[in-house]
Structure formats: structure tokens, C-alpha cells
Amino acid sequence: MNDRDNTVLAVRDLSVDFLTGRGTVRALRHVDLTVPDNRVVGIVGESGCGKSTLINCVLRLLAANAVVADSSSVVFKGRDVLAMSPADLRGIRGKEISMVFQDPMTALNPVISIGTQMTDILYRLDMSMADKRRLATDMLGQVGIPDPARRLADYPHQFSGGMRQRICIAMALMMNPGLLIADEPTTALDVTLEAQIIHLMKDLCARFGCSMLFVSHNLGLIAELCDEVVVMYAGEVVEQGEVHDLFHRAQHPYTRMLLDCDPARIEEKRRDLPTISGSVPDLIDLPRGCIFAPRCPQRYAPCSDTAPATYDVNAVHQARCFKVRDA
Amino acid sequence: MPELLNVEGLRVRFRTAGLVKSLVKSLTDPHIDAVMQVSFTLNEGETYGLVGESGSGKTTLGRAIIGLVEMAEGSITFDGTELRGLDDARLRVIRRNVAMMFQDPVASLSPRKTVRNLITEPFRIHRIPGSESSRDARRLLNLVGLHEGFLGAYPHQLSGGQARRVGVARALALEPRLIIADEPTAGLDVSVQGEILNLMNRLQRELGLSYLIITHNLPVVRHVSDRLAIMYLGRFVETGDTDGIFASPAHPYTLGLLAAVPEPDPDKRREKLELEGEIPSLMNRPQGCEFHTRCPFVREKCLSEAPVLRTVAPGRMASCHFPFPNPAEAGTSGPGG
């Protein structure tokens, strides 16, 4: 993976520690991730795998006790976000990189009308209020809010959950960002609305020429939406690749087990569902070898002592597993 | 299988406005019907799934069965005893047999009680004499696969999966015959979800439990339930045996729900969606078929005439004027809902 010209975001060797009273939590370790132009990259993993830490790092929203390793870089369109001044960061957040959050109920301010919230974020634009409202109306229409001009005066509680998430998407895309980060944008929504929102996001990103980093634990949504997938486990990227390759030819035992656990992938009806035995390691006291070795049914000689590097499965698919090296 | 629970024509109403507000706003009927005309039977040892989106009334139905909300019409019979109009003392006896697992595993546990206290609380509430609570607490923890070391823990020290297990232990304390599980796996990771479902399945085999599982998670309900009811705006729109419904749904809403679940396979991406729009408000139910505002197959008749839930194939009921044909082929086992 080299940082080509058509790369929007390149995360290289990103390691983040959190200093806590109990010890140093090694939340992210040597994470590499690339988001190319006009592509949707999915990050999938279970709770505590570091996916939120990773996206918070891209926007530099980490808590005060976080320590980013010196060797790390997060390059957005040629500039290292980690080295930016607060003023430069303000120029990027919400304009170049925007975000859609998990819960549309709490992402909007309940006491300010939608129209005011939408025009507020256009403070950078030198344009009359009437024009800003026209722009906001147009965006609301594009995300499928009926009668958008009238609804600008409404408050968040007057919209349903699905409509609120549409408004959040409209706001995120209003400044025409290069990268949209979506953090579990549909977990608060019903399944029929989830399908609508996912299709809307995909259409809009294509129309606005915006790349997307889509975070989810739902494998179905990842398969539906993404071009490339990054699988995370306990703070490491264990496997990444092109979406068809990853779903059909997963190499890392964790990815395979995760796919096997999904009840939606099990064709035959069965009462006893597969699980991954054991639990996620303590990030303060990491195992010496491969991070997944304690739970891995296929571990062999090298796994418990040495941590594997990332090995190429093919040109578009890598996995952090000795089996790939030795294959 | 003998019948354990029978619900007949159940209706639950909530008042939406007080006297003054309804006069000022000249509301003719300040009520909503959260559950309407619901009838079904749950057999001993069976798992029955209630499926629907938010606001479909599935949680309210579960709460009505355990007596947490009052019913406006209809009857609920548990093991031959009619629950309506029962005095508190006799209702308490029935309630020992019906336990509830609430939706949010952490929020449903009091943050100021230890696990030991939480799982023995049902004994105190029901004033079960002679129960030696610390022995019972250990036995229950063992049953749900938690180490005894958790006895002194508080809810905030538990992970989502562990809190779920404590919820299961609490529900099992009084050796109920029926457990109503409201979204038993919501918020859990997919690997932990399997553990909780397998635990519930093992307990069902060992203790002969019946489950009423309330969920919006279709992939899960397909694996765990014997029969299924799909709810929309407080009504059952389709009922039948789980395999049959998944193989060939009769109601367009069921079809839309099934189609909305994304398949974890990038080769099976959907070009178009079955269902557009959102669930209408209970304050403002559509005329005719209540699903006609979202139905892709809507016809003239649907706008004016409300369909009734009727048998469309052996063991299968649907409330649609134009149900999809041939739901019978897969759905022949088990009696109709």
C-alpha cells in the first residue's frame, strides 16, 4: 500500500494509549488504513476493538489522557492531522471531514430549530441568510424530507428518528466534505428505515463525490455498502481487503469466526448458534504473541510467542496471521 | 403440547391527553390503542416470537401479559386461570410462573444492589419462606454460567453479556414456566449474542420453559422461535410457523421486513427497497388496510376496506385482502396462531 494521489485518508502505524489509574490501556496498535477517493471503507469489529478510538483520532477528538505514538501519522489529503494547529483543525472539522453519529436523538440540539442548526454550520460561507436557507432547503429535499421549506422552522422533536438521521446526513454533506465518517448511523433505527438510510448515504456520497468511512458491527450493512473492509480486534487491524474477497475468502480465524457467528449467514435453522469462546484480552496486559491466539482454534507453534506482522493474501487483501505467511 | 398461555381479543389503550387538553384541542377520543385485537396461544415448552418495528406494540403486549399495563378488552388465560379481574394476592401467585427479562440489560438492574441482592430479590418480593438466599444465589449464578465471584459485584462492573446473564438468573429465580424476553440480545456483540441464546435454549431443554421472545431481530428469531407473529400498529398482521413464514411470507409487510435485512454477502446487494416511508402514528391510523400507506402492492379495495386476520393456509393467518399465494407448502407443522 503506497499513498497514491487518489488517497483521501492514509492512517499509518497509528498507536494510541490511554493513561488510566489502573495502568496504560493500549487501545490501538500499529493501525494502517487507507481510504481512496470515492470509495466506501467499512470498519467492522466488536465492542472495545478500537473502532471509535480510531475515528476519533482522525478528527483529533481523543480524551485528554490519550497518548498518540510519535511514529503515527494520519494524513488527510496530504496534510498530517496529528501535526495540525487548533486553527487548522477547525478548518477541517465539519468542512473537509464530517461525521454522522450513532444516535440522531442526541446529535441535534433540541431547543434550536432545524433551519437555524443547518444555517449555523455554514458560518464559513460568505453568503446571505436567504441563500443559506435556500441551500438548507435544497439539502433537506435531497435527503428525502417532504415539504423542506416549511420544515426548516421545526424542532428536532417534531421529526421521527429516521427523519432526524436524514437531517444529520444533510448537515454532514452541506459543506461538501472530502470524507464522511459514519459511526453506526443506523443502530437506533428500525430495519426498514435502516435500509432506507444506508441506500440514501450511498447515493449521496456518490453524487457529492465524497469518500466514506463507515463503522459498524453489522456485517450485513458492511456487505451492502462498502467497497473495502477493515476488520479490527482488540486494538489491531487483523484483516483488510476488498469486500468480495474478504467475505468470500476471509483468511484470519477471527474474521472467519465473526462471519460464522452471524445468524443471518446461517442457512439451516439451528438452535445452537456458534460463538467465539473466551473473551477479549485485557488491553492493559496484552498477550505476548498474536492478540487472537488465546481464543484461536488454529493456533500453532509461533502464535503464542511472536506477534505476526501483516502479510499479503493478494494485492487487495492482507491479514495479520502466520497462516497467511506460511501458506 | 398442552396450552400454557391463551390471549383472546386483547386490547390495550393509553390515554394521550387529560380532560382539559382534550377539551381545548377538541379531541373526540384522547386515547391510542397500542395493542388491538390480539389473539394467540402459547404451548408448554414452545418459543413464540413477537416481531415488529418500534411502536408496533410488541413490548406493550408483553407487559400486558405480565400485568404491568392494564388491558382494556379481551382476556388472558395462564394455565387455565383467567387473569383479568384477579385480586392482587392471586395475581401474585400467577406472577411467580411468569418472569420477564427486560430490554436494557444494565438499566434493568438497580445500580445500588449487588448481584447477590438482585438475583434473590424475587424471593423477598414473593416472601418465599425458608429460602436460603446465598445458596440460591450461587445455584442461580451457576445455572447461567457466571462465576461465584460475581456475587458481590455491582451492575456497572458487569459487561453487557454478564448483565444479561444476571437478568436471566433473576428471571429464573422463582422457577417460572414462562419467560417473556424483551429484546434479549439487543446491544450485544454477535459472538456474545450466540452465548445468551444458547443459554436460553439450554435452560428451555433442562427446565421445560416456554419463551415469548419480543424482538426486531429477524435473523435471530428465525433460529430460536417455533412460531411467530408479525405486528404492525398494534395488530397481528401475520402469524404462523417460523420456517414457513421465512420461506414464503403471505403479508406484504412481512415480505418487506424480511427484504430489509441486509444479507452479509456483497454479491447479494439490493437494487431496490421493498418498503418506503415510515410507520404511521397511532394517533392517526390509516383508513382501510392500515398498511396501505406503505404497501407496494396496494389496490383500490385496500384504501377503504380493512382486512381481518384470517386463515390463508393451514397454520397460517394473515390480514391482507391479497395475500401471496402458496404459503402452505412450508408451513404445515404446528397449530395456527
Chai-1 contact restraints between the chains, C-beta under 6 A:
chainA,res_idxA,chainB,res_idxB,connection_type,confidence,min_distance_angstrom,max_distance_angstrom,comment,restraint_id
A,E46,B,D189,contact,1.0,0.0,6.0,A-B,restraint_1
A,S47,B,D189,contact,1.0,0.0,6.0,A-B,restraint_2
A,S160,B,E278,contact,1.0,0.0,6.0,A-B,restraint_3
A,G162,B,E278,contact,1.0,0.0,6.0,A-B,restraint_4
A,D190,B,E53,contact,1.0,0.0,6.0,A-B,restraint_5
A,D190,B,S54,contact,1.0,0.0,6.0,A-B,restraint_6
A,V191,B,A260,contact,1.0,0.0,6.0,A-B,restraint_7
A,V191,B,V261,contact,1.0,0.0,6.0,A-B,restraint_8
A,T192,B,A260,contact,1.0,0.0,6.0,A-B,restraint_9
A,T192,B,L275,contact,1.0,0.0,6.0,A-B,restraint_10
A,A195,B,A260,contact,1.0,0.0,6.0,A-B,restraint_11
A,A195,B,L273,contact,1.0,0.0,6.0,A-B,restraint_12
A,L219,B,P264,contact,1.0,0.0,6.0,A-B,restraint_13
A,G220,B,P262,contact,1.0,0.0,6.0,A-B,restraint_14
A,G220,B,E263,contact,1.0,0.0,6.0,A-B,restraint_15
A,G220,B,P264,contact,1.0,0.0,6.0,A-B,restraint_16
A,L221,B,P262,contact,1.0,0.0,6.0,A-B,restraint_17
A,A223,B,P264,contact,1.0,0.0,6.0,A-B,restraint_18
A,A223,B,D265,contact,1.0,0.0,6.0,A-B,restraint_19
A,A223,B,P266,contact,1.0,0.0,6.0,A-B,restraint_20
A,E224,B,P262,contact,1.0,0.0,6.0,A-B,restraint_21
A,E224,B,R269,contact,1.0,0.0,6.0,A-B,restraint_22
A,V243,B,P266,contact,1.0,0.0,6.0,A-B,restraint_23
A,H244,B,P266,contact,1.0,0.0,6.0,A-B,restraint_24
A,F247,B,P266,contact,1.0,0.0,6.0,A-B,restraint_25
A,C261,B,V190,contact,1.0,0.0,6.0,A-B,restraint_26
A,C261,B,S191,contact,1.0,0.0,6.0,A-B,restraint_27
A,C261,B,G194,contact,1.0,0.0,6.0,A-B,restraint_28
A,D262,B,V190,contact,1.0,0.0,6.0,A-B,restraint_29
A,D262,B,P264,contact,1.0,0.0,6.0,A-B,restraint_30
A,P263,B,P219,contact,1.0,0.0,6.0,A-B,restraint_31
A,P263,B,V220,contact,1.0,0.0,6.0,A-B,restraint_32
A,P263,B,H223,contact,1.0,0.0,6.0,A-B,restraint_33
A,A264,B,P219,contact,1.0,0.0,6.0,A-B,restraint_34
A,A264,B,P264,contact,1.0,0.0,6.0,A-B,restraint_35
A,R265,B,P264,contact,1.0,0.0,6.0,A-B,restraint_36
A,K269,B,H223,contact,1.0,0.0,6.0,A-B,restraint_37
A,R270,B,H223,contact,1.0,0.0,6.0,A-B,restraint_38
A,R271,B,N201,contact,1.0,0.0,6.0,A-B,restraint_39
A,D272,B,N198,contact,1.0,0.0,6.0,A-B,restraint_40
A,L273,B,G194,contact,1.0,0.0,6.0,A-B,restraint_41
A,L273,B,L197,contact,1.0,0.0,6.0,A-B,restraint_42
A,L273,B,N198,contact,1.0,0.0,6.0,A-B,restraint_43
A,T275,B,S191,contact,1.0,0.0,6.0,A-B,restraint_44
A,T275,B,G194,contact,1.0,0.0,6.0,A-B,restraint_45
A,T275,B,E195,contact,1.0,0.0,6.0,A-B,restraint_46
A,I276,B,S191,contact,1.0,0.0,6.0,A-B,restraint_47
